[in-house]
Structure formats: structure tokens, C-alpha cells
Amino acid sequence: MSVKTQWIQRKSKHSHLSVSENESLINQMIKDFKLTKRTAEILISRGMTSIEETRRYLNPSLADLHDPFLFNEMEKVVNRIAKAKAANEKICLYGDYDADGTIG
């Protein structure tokens, strides 16, 4: 029995862009970021709709991060960490390995 590998490309969430708009954006991404055509297509299929949005995705800065205090009970967490630090308690951070970039 042989296993056949099959790749499925998700349809872009932004399919409202015309083919020429997509081609224009792809060409601009290739030029500005030195990407392959396929990489640019993948970025568009993942929701990139402008050069500026792509720049922020590929070259993020601290200014682009969301305010961490938007998380539920973040102030409570910060206070608890400060209390642990003041009491010289050990603090353990662990990673969530499902590749979503979240640290627990």
C-alpha cells in the first residue's frame, strides 16, 4: 500500500481582491521582500492584503505588538509575579508546544 501526499491550498479570506490586484501585490512582495512567487501567494492566502501589512508580519517590531493588558486578568498576573519576586519565590514558565507561539 502506498501513501499519496496531497497539498491543499486554502482559499484566501480576501478573495475580494481581483486577479490583477493579487498579481500586483504578489509582484510588489517579490520585489520589496525578495520572496519567491509561491511564498507571496501563501502570504496572501493567509490574509496579507497590503505591502505594509506584509512588512509588519515579516519584520515585526515591539510597536506592532498588542497591549498585553488586553488579556483577561493580566493585572492580576503581573501583581502575582511581582509578589513572587519580592518574596524571592521561584517562577516557572512553560511552553505550549502546539506551535501557535503561545508561552504558558
C-alpha positions in Angstrom: 0.0 0.0 0.0 1.5 3.4 -1.0 0.7 6.7 0.6 -0.1 9.6 -1.6 0.8 13.1 -0.4 -1.6 15.8 -1.3 -1.3 19.5 -0.7 -4.4 21.7 -0.3 -4.2 25.4 -0.6 -6.7 27.3 1.5 -8.8 29.9 -0.4 -7.8 33.4 0.6 -10.0 35.1 3.2 -9.6 38.1 1.0 -10.8 36.7 -2.3 -12.4 40.1 -3.0 -9.1 41.2 -4.5 -9.2 40.8 -8.3 -6.7 38.6 -10.1 -4.8 41.7 -11.3 -4.8 43.2 -7.7 -3.4 39.9 -6.4 -0.8 39.7 -9.2 0.2 43.3 -8.5 0.5 42.6 -4.8 2.5 39.4 -5.5 4.9 41.2 -7.8 5.4 44.0 -5.2 6.0 41.5 -2.4 8.6 39.7 -4.6 10.3 43.0 -5.3 10.2 44.6 -1.8 10.9 41.5 0.3 12.8 39.3 -2.2 10.3 36.5 -1.9 9.5 33.7 -4.2 6.2 33.9 -6.0 4.9 30.9 -4.1 5.8 32.5 -0.7 4.0 35.7 -1.7 0.9 33.6 -2.8 1.0 31.8 0.6 1.1 35.2 2.5 -1.9 36.4 0.5 -3.8 33.2 1.2 -3.0 33.8 4.9 -4.6 37.2 4.8 -2.0 39.7 3.7 -3.7 42.4 1.7 -1.1 45.2 1.6 2.7 45.8 1.5 2.5 47.5 4.9 0.7 44.6 6.5 3.2 42.2 4.9 6.1 44.3 6.3 4.7 44.2 9.8 4.3 40.4 9.5 7.7 39.7 8.1 9.6 42.4 10.1 7.7 42.8 13.3 8.6 45.5 15.9 7.6 45.9 19.5 5.4 48.8 18.4 3.3 46.3 16.4 2.5 44.2 19.4 -0.9 44.3 21.0 -1.2 45.7 24.5 -0.7 42.7 26.8 -3.2 44.2 29.3 -6.0 43.3 26.9 -5.6 39.8 28.2 -8.2 38.8 30.8 -6.8 39.3 34.3 -3.4 40.5 33.2 -3.1 42.9 36.0 -3.7 40.1 38.5 -1.0 38.0 36.8 1.5 40.9 36.9 0.8 41.6 40.6 1.3 37.9 41.4 4.6 37.8 39.6 5.7 41.0 41.4 4.7 39.4 44.7 6.6 36.2 44.0 9.7 38.3 43.0 9.5 40.3 46.2 9.3 37.1 48.3 12.2 35.6 46.3 9.9 32.7 45.1 10.8 30.6 42.1 8.7 31.2 39.0 8.3 28.6 36.3 7.3 29.4 32.7 6.5 26.6 30.4 6.0 26.4 26.6 2.9 25.2 24.9 4.3 23.1 22.0 1.4 23.3 19.6 3.4 25.8 17.5 1.0 28.8 17.9 3.7 30.8 19.6 2.0 31.0 22.9 4.0 30.6 26.1 2.1 29.5 29.2 
